[in-house]
Amino acid sequence: MNKTAIITGASRGIGRAAAIKFATVGYNVILNSKNGGENLDKTLSLCRNICGDRVIAVKGDVSDSSFVKELIDKAVTAFGRIDVLINNAGISYVGLIQDTSDDIWQNVINTNLSSVHYCTREVIPHMLKNRSDNTDIPISEASGHIINISSVWGNVGASCEAAYSASKGGINAYTKACAKELAPSGISVNAIACGFVDTDMNRHLTEEERLDVISQIPASRAASPEEIAEILYHTSQMPAYLTGQIITADGGWI
Ligand SMILES: NC(=O)c1ccc[n+]([C@@H]2O[C@H](COP(=O)([O-])OP(=O)(O)OC[C@H]3O[C@@H](n4cnc5c(N)ncnc54)[C@H](OP(=O)(O)O)[C@@H]3O)[C@@H](O)[C@H]2O)c1
C-alpha cells in the first residue's frame, strides 16, 4: 500500500511544491487550503498529472478543530493510512504591536499554531496504527513523521511581527514537546524554520525591500518553494531517531 502524506496550505507556495514532491515520489497526497478555488484546483491538477487518482483536495480552515477531524477522516477513508503530516498552512501579519487587535492576534495564533495542535492530535492514532498493523517495521523506521513549518522569526523574533513570531516560537516549543511525548511510539516530530522563501507571503515587499532582505542573506537569494519541499521530503525519510529538531533553512541568514 502506498504511503500517504497530508499537506495543509497546499494551494500555493511551499505547500504546492511539497504536494508535487510527495506525489512524484509515490505518496498518496491529501491537499488542503482554506479558500480552495483556482489555486487549490491548480495544485490538484498538477498532482493528478503526476499520480492520477492518488490525490484528493479537501477545502477548509485548519484553525477549526471540527474541520480538521473531517480532513483526517477523509484522508483515512480515501487512502487507509497516514504516514506524513506537513503542518504548513500559515498567514503573516506585519504591523506594530499597538495595531495588533484581538482579532488579528487570534487569527494569526489560531491559523499558525492551534492548527498544528489540531492536526497533530488527529493523526496520532493513525500513525500508531501503522506499527500495530505491521510489527515488522524496524525500530529505526518511524511510524509516522510530523513536520511543522516554522520560521526564523520563531527562533529570534521579528520587529513588527510579534504575533507571527509568537506563533512560530510556539510551534518550535510544541515540536520539541511532541517529539518527547511521541518518541516512545516511534513518531518523529521536527520543524523546518524557513528564512526568506519566494512565495506570495512576501509579495507585499517592494523591490527595494526585497533586495534589502536578500543583501543580508549569505546565500544572496531567496529559497525557492521547491528547495523547501526537498528538505521536507528528506526529513520525512529520516530514521525516527531524528526528532525534536528545529532545522533552520535560511541560506545562512540568521
Ligand atoms: N515565504 C516565506 O518567506 C516563509 C518564511 C518562513 C516560514 N514560512 C511559512 O511557510 C508556510 C507556507 O507559506 P508560503 O510562504 O507558502 O505562503 P503562501 O503562498 O501565502 O501560502 C499559504 C498557504 O496557507 C494556506 N492557508 C492559510 N490559512 C489557512 C487556513 N486557516 N486553513 C488552511 N489553509 C490555510 C493558504 O491557502 P488559501 O489562501 O488558498 O486558503 C496557502 O495555501 C507558512 O506557515 C509560513 O508561515 C514562509
The ligand as a MOL file (V3000), in Angstrom:
LIG
                    3D

  0  0  0     0  0            999 V3000
M  V30 BEGIN CTAB
M  V30 COUNTS 48 52 0 0 0
M  V30 BEGIN ATOM
M  V30 1 N 7.5420 32.5870 2.4590 0
M  V30 2 C 8.4070 32.7280 3.4600 0
M  V30 3 O 9.3780 33.5070 3.3730 0
M  V30 4 C 8.2310 31.9240 4.7130 0
M  V30 5 C 9.2330 32.0050 5.6780 0
M  V30 6 C 9.1070 31.2690 6.8550 0
M  V30 7 C 8.0080 30.4730 7.0410 0
M  V30 8 N 7.0390 30.4210 6.0910 0 CHG=1
M  V30 9 C 5.8830 29.5840 6.3730 0
M  V30 10 O 5.6500 28.6930 5.2990 0
M  V30 11 C 4.2800 28.2930 5.3090 0
M  V30 12 C 3.7360 28.3710 3.8990 0
M  V30 13 O 3.7570 29.7220 3.4960 0
M  V30 14 P 4.0560 30.2080 1.9940 0
M  V30 15 O 5.2670 31.0310 2.0670 0
M  V30 16 O 3.9780 29.0590 1.0390 0 CHG=-1
M  V30 17 O 2.8270 31.2180 1.8400 0
M  V30 18 P 1.5750 31.3170 0.8810 0
M  V30 19 O 1.9900 31.1940 -0.5390 0
M  V30 20 O 0.8780 32.5430 1.3400 0
M  V30 21 O 0.6970 30.0130 1.2310 0
M  V30 22 C -0.0090 29.8930 2.4210 0
M  V30 23 C -0.8950 28.6690 2.3350 0
M  V30 24 O -1.5810 28.5060 3.5860 0
M  V30 25 C -2.9700 28.3400 3.3150 0
M  V30 26 N -3.7670 28.7510 4.4580 0
M  V30 27 C -3.7550 29.9420 5.0960 0
M  V30 28 N -4.6240 29.9180 6.1220 0
M  V30 29 C -5.1890 28.6810 6.1330 0
M  V30 30 C -6.1550 28.0430 6.9650 0
M  V30 31 N -6.7060 28.6710 8.0030 0
M  V30 32 N -6.5010 26.7710 6.6710 0
M  V30 33 C -5.9500 26.1180 5.6180 0
M  V30 34 N -5.0340 26.6710 4.8050 0
M  V30 35 C -4.6640 27.9420 5.0610 0
M  V30 36 C -3.2040 29.1570 2.0550 0
M  V30 37 O -4.3840 28.6990 1.4480 0
M  V30 38 P -5.5450 29.6120 0.7960 0
M  V30 39 O -5.1410 31.0480 0.9010 0
M  V30 40 O -5.6260 29.1120 -0.6020 0
M  V30 41 O -6.7490 29.2970 1.5770 0
M  V30 42 C -1.9570 28.8070 1.2590 0
M  V30 43 O -2.1140 27.5680 0.6050 0
M  V30 44 C 3.5840 29.2070 6.3220 0
M  V30 45 O 3.4010 28.5140 7.5370 0
M  V30 46 C 4.5760 30.3280 6.5070 0
M  V30 47 O 4.4540 30.9520 7.7690 0
M  V30 48 C 7.1350 31.1260 4.9260 0
M  V30 END ATOM
M  V30 BEGIN BOND
M  V30 1 1 1 2
M  V30 2 2 2 3
M  V30 3 1 2 4
M  V30 4 1 4 5
M  V30 5 2 4 48
M  V30 6 2 5 6
M  V30 7 1 6 7
M  V30 8 2 7 8
M  V30 9 1 8 9
M  V30 10 1 8 48
M  V30 11 1 9 10
M  V30 12 1 9 46
M  V30 13 1 10 11
M  V30 14 1 11 12
M  V30 15 1 11 44
M  V30 16 1 12 13
M  V30 17 1 13 14
M  V30 18 2 14 15
M  V30 19 1 14 16
M  V30 20 1 14 17
M  V30 21 1 17 18
M  V30 22 2 18 19
M  V30 23 1 18 20
M  V30 24 1 18 21
M  V30 25 1 21 22
M  V30 26 1 22 23
M  V30 27 1 23 24
M  V30 28 1 23 42
M  V30 29 1 24 25
M  V30 30 1 25 26
M  V30 31 1 25 36
M  V30 32 1 26 27
M  V30 33 1 26 35
M  V30 34 2 27 28
M  V30 35 1 28 29
M  V30 36 1 29 30
M  V30 37 2 29 35
M  V30 38 1 30 31
M  V30 39 2 30 32
M  V30 40 1 32 33
M  V30 41 2 33 34
M  V30 42 1 34 35
M  V30 43 1 36 37
M  V30 44 1 36 42
M  V30 45 1 37 38
M  V30 46 2 38 39
M  V30 47 1 38 40
M  V30 48 1 38 41
M  V30 49 1 42 43
M  V30 50 1 44 45
M  V30 51 1 44 46
M  V30 52 1 46 47
M  V30 END BOND
M  V30 END CTAB
M  END
